[in-house]
Amino acid sequence: MDSKVSLLALRAVLEITACNEVVCCYFLRSLNLDEDSMARICELTGKGSIKGSHIWRSGKAKKKGGIGTHVTATTKRRFLPNLQRVKAIMPNGEVRYIRVAASAIKKGLVTKAPRRTWKKEEVKKAA
């Protein structure tokens, strides 16, 4: 509980004194306040969803002989990270599933756990 409160206090201080919003945003995103959170955030890089817009255009392009395209509407949308659920070895030797971005896997930030070679013992049937 104390660590959670101190992280919240740190977050409040960072939001007040941040001079570079982008750096602060990435740092805050990487702070895991709740270990069991199911947010769409990479556990290693801190990548999360970002805002964007869907733009509708009408008309024919000038290259194709038209008078040019015009924007008719824009709507808000979210771009989500490509998260994958991977069984990985943690730095303390623990093996668990983590949600990481595909780019983190490609960079080699994840050490995958070896596949299980042993089989479960069969339950003896009492006859």
N, C-alpha and C positions, 0 to 999 in steps of 0.2 A: 504494500500500500504506500509506503514511504517513497519508494522509487517512482511510483506512478504520479504522486503529488509533485515530486521534484521535477519530473519530466514536464508536467503541466506548467510549473513555474518557469522552467527553462524556455518552454514554447512561448509563454506570454512575454518574457524578456526579449526573445529573438524577434517576435512580431513588432515590438515597440522600437527596438534599436536597429532593425535591419536597414542597411543602406542599399543593398542589392537584392531586390525582391526575388529574382530567379534563383540565386544561390540559396536564399533563405527557404524558398519553397521546396527545393530538392532536399535540404537538410531536414525540414519538418516532415517531409513525406517519409524519410528513412527512419524517423523515430517511431518505433512500434509501441504505442501506448497499451495495446491489448494484444497478447500473444495469440488469442483465438479469433482474431478478426478475419472476416472473409472478404475484405475489400479487394478490389482489383488492383493490387499493388505488388510489384515484384519484391520479394523478401531480400534480395541481394543488392539490386541497383536502385530500388526505390521508384522505378518507373510506374506511373499511374495514368489514368485517363486524362486527356486534354481536350479543351474546347475547340470547336471549329464551326464551319458553316457549310451547308449544302446550297450550291448556287445553281439556279435554273436559268438557262439562256434560250433565247429564241432568235430566229433569223438565220441567214446564210452568210458564211464567212466571205470576206472580201476576196480571198484567194480563189474561192470557188465561183466568183462572179456575182456575189450578192452585195448588199449595202452594209454588211457588218452585223455582228451579233449584239444583242442587248440583254442585259440582266433583267429578268422579269420578277424574280423572287429569291429571297434567301431565308433559310431556316437554320436554327441552331442544331448542332449535333455533337456527339462525343466520339473521340477516337480512343479506342481501348487498346491496351498493350496485349501482345500475343503471349499470354501466360500459359505455362505448361506445368502440370503436376508431376514432379520428379522425385524419385526415391534417392536421397543423397546422404552422404556422410558429413556430419556436422564437424566443426573444428574440435569439439570435445570427444569425438569418436562415436557419438550417438548416430543411429540411422533413423531418419524420419522423412516423411513426405513434405516437400516445400513447393510453393508456387513461385516459379521464376519465369522471367521473360525469355523468349527464344534467343534473343541476342546475347543474354548472359550465358546460355548453354553453348552457343557458338564461340564465344570468347574464351571458354574453358574455365569459367568461374565456379562451375559445379563439378564436384567429384561424385560420380554416380556410385551407388552401393553395388557390390557384386551380387549376381543372381544367386538365389538360394539353391543349393545342390542337394540338401537332405530332404527327405520326405517325412510327412507326419506319420506317427505310429498308427497302425490300423487298430481300430477298436475291436477287441476280441468279442466275438458273438457268444453269449452264454446259451448253450443248447439244453 
